[in-house]
Amino acid sequence: MKILVLNAGSSSQKSCLYSIRGTVPEQPPAPVWEAQIDWHSQDDVATLFVKTERGEKLAEKLHSASRPETLSHLLNMLWQGSTRVIQSPQEIDGVGHRVVHGGRAYRASVVVTPAVKAAIARLSSLAPAHNPANLEGIELMEQILGNLPQVAVFDTAFHSHIPDVAATYPGPYDWLERGIRRYGFHGISHQYCASQAARILDRDLAELRLIVCHLGNGCSLTAIENGRSIDTTMGFTPLDGLMMGTRSGAVDPGILIHLMRQGYSADELDRLLNRESGLKGISGISHDLREIERAIERGNKRAKLALDIYLHRLKSCLGAMLMSLGGVDAIVFTAGIGEHSAFVRAATCEALGFLGLKLDLAKNENCTGDRDIATAESAVRVLVIHTQEDWAIARDCWHCLKGSSGS
Ligand code: ADP
């Protein structure tokens, strides 16, 4: 079965094609084709990058093309030119889409129907930077591929069982009736990491208490018990919780009231909190942790403060997840910072020493692939897992399509 995955962000679009022969393999296979589009709004340019399993690479720039035109151009490279891996679009059996917001209605991945599309459109008000792009991708595929089955894999679904006590904001009760509650995000990644953790530890997921730390440009923690998310740091929007690359994470809501009274509009606050805060806002240098680390080496004080706040927030939110779980068997680090920053992992684990957690410093420094980096006697395991959201989407798509075909 050939499954195309579309993973649309606000300013980027990742796509890949997986070929699954027989049943789903336990370990993620490499995609046969993968591509990325980055939109640069300031100069109206899209950069495209494609690579194939056989090592073919192609980079291109498109000027003044609409999003659907750019995506359509990119997908042509699946069956045309040097990066061709299939003879025609008809070889594709299904398309899996990452859809950021599934609201309360969607607790698992579903085959796209008109009702699902209407729900994704309705939920755009809760995820304005993502759901419209996800819907655009679904509709474009309908145009290119006709009635081919498509599957929506929701980033919120994994968190849909969070108990009311963790999901309800203590504002007026009618917020809850208006859908203002904690939804949580990065669910595809958290769920994938939880199942990989159980595999690495050779334990039943149902008996594990896990805290997954997804630390990329967006950052969130999830407390997982019995294979289910029971608490998470992102909330009604992906702005809640940890300090991130350009997002503030949780701040006193009184700050926003104060700024609104000074004349700030909702759009200005949106920009400040989503794009001008976090590591970038405090350091004044970059959202990228590597640049912050280089600036610290040069003695930059704001960069040092940014990293210190990042770690402080990470530790305090970890404490919250730990208490929600009432203990922990393994901490999982994933995404750009989680997978690559030995320093962030070491600083976090040092603070968890009181639990009997002992990091193997050599393993932490030389970590490649998915592995356990705690010492043999550590009371808590520490895992580094390369998150594979696209593969998780392809896998869900495969299951939904097999289910819908009755086989
Ligand atoms: P996204 O959330 O956009 O998918 P990523 O998961 O790629 O982002 O994470 C991006 C973050 O990972 C950036 O802050 C970047 O600095 C950080 N990162 C990537 N590689 C390293 C590294 N070798 N050391 C430290 N941080 C890294």
Residues whose N, C-alpha, C, O or C-beta is under 5 A from the ligand:
A	BS01	ADP	L215 G216 N217 G218 H287 D288 L289 R290 A335 G336 I337 H340 S341
